[in-house]
Amino acid sequence: MLKTYWHNETETKQMAERLARLVKAEDIICLDGDLGAGKTTFTRYFAHALGITAKIKSPTFTIVREYEDGRLPLYHMDAYRLEETGAFDMGLEEYFEGDGVSIIEWPIYIEEELGANYLWIKLKATDATTRELTFEPHGERAEKLTQALLEGEEE
């Protein structure tokens, strides 16, 4: 587990862009944090860095929004509405094992569906502009991704 901080929106954008350069098909990024922690903002910067030109909106009511016009397809998920039901039999593995990258907001509600390899990023607001980030890699690929991300390397 590793911790870092974003002190402003510029640092958020830089981290999202760095991660977007590193991801490959089948990577799963879980963004866990309270309302207003910056999950959707991070996803917008990430999508833009992938070359996606569409407006990125939280998929709260649709659960999944697909964006196909970037370097990789982006599957943006919001599992908040699955708190009571979970994601069993929703076919999420088709996204997780597909040709794109998945970003999941509120992943705690579908954690059992994630498999063995994903990067869990916990975002916590410490004040109006600063976020504490805790990176919890699960699996070898997520370990490599985390290391490269925090060291500022390109894979």
N, C-alpha and C positions, 0 to 999 in steps of 0.2 A: 504494500500500500504506500502510495506517495502523495504528498500534499504540495500544493502551490496556490498562488493567489492571482486574481485579476484585480487590478486597482482601478481600471476604467474600461470604457467600452472599446477603446483601441486595443487593449491587451486581449479582450474577449475575441475581437476580430482576428488578431494575429494568431491566437491559439486555434481558432476554428479553421483558418486558412492552412495552418501547418498540418492539422489533422486531415484536412481534405486532400492534401498532397500525398499523404501516407497511406490512406485507405485503399483497400482492394475489394473486389467482389466478395461477398459473403461476410464482410466485417459487420459486426453489430456493436453499436455505440448506445449505451443506456445513459440517459440524462435524468438523474434523480435529484429532486429538490422541491422546496415549497413553491407556492404561487409567487411569481415575481423574482424567482432566483436567477432567471436568464436562460432557461432551456430553449425557448422558441427563438430568442435573439441569437443564441449560439447557432442554432440550426439554420437560421437565415444566412448568417455569414458563411457557414459551412457549405450550404447549397450554392451560394454565389461563387465560392472558390472552386466548386466542382464545375462551374460553367452553366449552372441552371439559371435561366432568365425569368422564369415564372415567379409571381409573388408567392412567398412562403407564408402559409397560414397554419395555425394550429389545427390538427385534424380531430379536435375534441369530439365532434358528433359523427364523423365519418370513420373514425378509428385509424384509417390509413390513407395517406395521400401519396400518389406516385408521381415522380418527376423524372422524365426520361431524357431531357435535352442536355445533360451534362457529360462529363468524362465517364461517369458511371451513373446508372440510374440511382435515384435516392428514394427510399421507402421511409417516409416520415410517419411515425405511429404515435398515437396518444392513447395509452391504455387506461386512462383515468375512468372512463365509463365501464371498464371491465372489473371494477373493484368487487362487485357482488357476484359476477358470473365467471370470471377468469376467461381464458382464451382457448380452452379445450375445444377441438374440432373447428377452429376458425381458419385453419390452413396457413398459419403464420410461417410455418417451415418453408413454404414456397417462396416467401420473401427472404428468409434467413439463408436459404440455400440457393438463391437465385443469382442473377448476374449483376446485382447492385449492392449498395451499402444500406443498412437499416439504422435509423436513429429513432430511439424510443423514448418518449417522455412518459413519466409515471410507470417505469418498468416493474416496480414492485408488484403490480397486479398481474403480471404475466411471467414472472421470474422462472416458473417451472417449465415454461416453453422455450427458454433461451438456449438450451443445450450446454455444451461444455466450454465454448469459446466466445467471450464477449468482453468488452471494456465497459466497466461501470464507472461513471463519473458523478460524484455527489457534489452538488452545488449548494453552497450555503451563503446567504447574504450576511455580511458582517456589518455593513452600513449601506448607505444609499448607493454607493458606487463600487464597493469592494466585495468580491466573492472569494470564498475559500473553496478550493477544489480538492477533492480526494479522489485519486485514481485507483481503482481496484481491478486489475486485470485478471481475467479468468481464462486460462488456457495459454498455450505457447504463443499463438499468434497475437493475442491481446498483450502478453508480456513484451513481445518485440515492439509492438505498436506504441505502447506506453513509454518504453525506454527511448525510442526514437523521437517521440513527441516531446518529452521533457528535456531531452538533450539537444533538441533543435536540429536533428539530423533528417536527411532524406533517405528513405529506404531504397 
